[in-house]
């Protein structure tokens, strides 16, 4: 079967521009993924799933240029003890990275894990599953063509987090990275991600959490203005396992973060949260799909967007509760704070429930700064611009609170404050 | 301290005149009370003086220690020494009470060209003042007014007043929603701030609060004007007979 006619040319042009990495254990998965892309075709503006976000520049054969953003800010997570793994424009930088050995986990690179590898059974597996019932062609493209990535297997709980640091140095770089994380029963792993990766970035992260395992993820995307990124996160949760992910995004002309979570074991907990702040030419899309396929699981989606000066925010979030997923506790909130009338927020919250004993709630709001709260702060002598910043932080708090680690919370808040003060209009 | 002359105010959005010529002077060191039936314009007066949006001044003026209040932004009025204790203090999730207080204190200092207070000095001061108002460390740490009881919210207002040391304090129905013990505590906080250099305007429905915060002058407000002014005995008269007699008398 071939891709729909309308997609064939663009898909072929993109595929022609890429080389399929060959040799090694990942080849069958890559070839399978390539065949799937050829069948599906890459996203098109007329796709229902891409109704609010124009995919063209994510699909084009070559990446649109993006200026390299210089900043003298202190490195993100810089004060924390962490294992650093650095990619520059999608290419592993051994000199800037730490030694990849850490007790409790093994780390290999996708590009040089040549022998039979534990990741053989996982690479692309959750991505394939995540294609149903909604197609995610950019994720399949990623599985086929990823040039590198890390494969992390946590057998125990390591003493520090793994920090994937991305650096952008070429204005035309087009990076595709694919990471696989496997958390064994009883182990707990924290992965941090930060930095602008490339002019255009396609990233996939697959996370398999065994019974009783825990995975924590804190990611920041920013601050390069012209960045384009399509990221996918696929997670499977076993019994009594935990998945918690938070992303803060600032700037970027186009970012689409998809997250597909499947709760397959009873009593599992999945939290996904995001805070983004955009000023001007900014388009940010959070697309989430959570499937409850076990009893007594909890899922939370908390997304907050601060938009000004013509920025656009998109949220598509779905909770699917399968017939046997009784006692499901599902919560979803997506909110935007529009700081002016030029900005817009488009939200599509969905619930699809086949079990009869569940508690699911969802809400979506779009609003301006609360004038009463603003007056309250001003009446205490706080200038309008600072009062507004405080209320923006107040708005983001519910999402930032989803980060369990207080030091990480503090780091994110500090960055948010810095962004606000840079974008303050007195 | 506070001088209001023939102040006339309407709602911005609709053609509704709320204040129809208010004249009022509160001297430094004095406590004035304003009583009056619902809808007489008491709260509007407090909002207009402190700079809330949504109102249009159609005539008259108001000055604080000689400075034209109505020309200033809300934050400038605060820095000039005006403080409004809200009838309904606003909840601000995600902003710690302490952060809020320190930002307020230092914003005002900065606006007045004074040096900002160091974190250590601030902490010491806020702890001492909070203790007097029976505000514990937990209340200082929590987000502004979130999850506070009615009494806690009002005590928090008085704590802000104590920290900001304004020249002129307006208390808008500070007694609403308070039980007797909470009212006593709040009144003690206010009385501790009574000072020769500071004026108070206490807006209330009930004499009860004025048992604890003894006013020097009592005004009765009705239909957007001060209709009667007297001593503390005027509040007792209202408590006994309601507003009907007074309103009939001036009609």
Interface residues (C-beta under 8 A of the other chain):
Chain A: X370 X371 X372 X373 X375 X376 X377 X378 X379 X380 X381 X382 X383 X384 X386 X387 X390 X391 X393 X394 X395 X396 X397 X398 X400 X401
Chain B: X50 X51 X52 X53 X73 X74 X75 X77 X78 X79 X83 X84 X86 X89 X90 X92 X93 X94 X95 X99 X100 X103 X104 X105 X107 X108 X111 X143 X160 X164
